[in-house]
Amino acid sequence: MTWTFKGNEPIYLQIIAQFRLSIANGTYPPGTRIPAVRELALEAGVNPNTVQRAFSELERDGLIYTERTSGRFVTDDEDVLRLLKADLSSETIAQMFHQLAALGMSGSEISKAVKEWADAHEKEGNPK
């Protein structure tokens, strides 16, 4: 994983965001062992305490769990993973709507544009 941190947001929050995305998109599938704190801290160039703080938050949210002698793993809980994807998609949609509204588009214009875009890309066989 390549780490690039923005100066305006705490690093541990950026680590959390990157792991949430990596879990949701399958980079870290359910049940996968994640890197150890020291290993990730070295890779990212941050203090191990920063990584530990991020992992503690991810564990509190139920996205990862610790097996005492084996390390940390991505949850197998399908409900938690479904909620994660729903949260991330909702955040993305909200950002998109705010940006398009700032261009002067109404909600119905945005909805129409999104549907047209999706239909056009679906026909191409490329959802991206």
N, C-alpha and C positions, 0 to 999 in steps of 0.2 A: 504494500500500500504506500502510495506517495503522500507525504504530509506537507501541506502548505497552510500556514496559519495566518489569519487576518489579525491585525493589531487591535481592532476595535471590539473584540469579543474574547472572553476568557478562554484559554487554550483547552481547559477540561471540557467546556461546553462544545467546542469544535470537535474534540475527540468523540464525545457522546454523539453528536450529529453524524459524524462519519460512520460510526459503528451502527447507528440506527439505520442509515441508508444501506450499509453493507449487509446487514441482517435482512432487511426488507427485500433487497434485490437478489439475494441468494449468494452473494460473495461468501458469506458465512452461513451455510445451510443449517437447519435445526440439528442440534446435537454435535456440531463441529467444535473442536477445541480451539480457543482463541489464544493469541500469543500471551506469554507471561508478561507481567508488569515491567520488569527490567528489560526484557527483550524489546517490547514496544517502545519504552522510553528511549532506549538507545537508537532504535530505528527512526523515531520521530524527532529526536534531539530535544527531548524535554525531561524535566525532573520526574523520577519515578512516583513521587507523591502526587503529581498532576494526573498521571495515568491511573493511579490507585483511586483517586477521587472520582474520575470518570467511570471506572469499573464499578465502584460502590453505587453510583447513581444508576447505572445500567442494571445492576443486580437488584437494587431497590425497586426498579420498574418492572422486574421480572423478565428482562430480555436475556440475561445471562445468569448462570448459577455456578457455584463453586463446589467441586468435589475435593474434599480435604487434601488428598495426596495426589490427585491427578490434574488439577488445574481448573480453569474456567471454561465453560461450554455455553453455546447458544441454546436457549430454551427449545424444548420440543412442543411446548404448549401452543396449539394451533390458534386458540382464541387470542392469546397475547400477540402472536404474529399477525393475525388478521387485524387486530386493533392498531398495531404499529403501521401497517400499510394504509389503513383508513386515515390515521392521523397525518401521515406524510402526504397522502394524496390531497387531503383537505387543506393542508398548509400550502401546497403547490397551487391548488386551484384558487385559493384566496389571494395569493401573491399575483397570479395571472390576472384575476378580476380587478385587483387594485391598480395594476399597471395599465390595463386596457381602459379602465374607467378614467384614469388620469389623462388618457388620450381623448377623452370626451365620448367614449362609447357607452351606451345604455346597457343594462343587464340583458335585455332581449337581443340587442345587436351582438353582444359578446357571445351569448348562447348560440345564436345563429351562425356566427363565424366559427365557433368551436365545432359545431355539428358539420358544417361544410368542410372544414379542414379534416376532421376525422373521416368523413365519407370519402374524400378525395384520396387520402392516404391509405385507407382500407382497400380501396379498389386497386391500388398499386401493390398491395400485399406488404406494405411497409408502414407499421403503426407509428414510426418515429419521424 
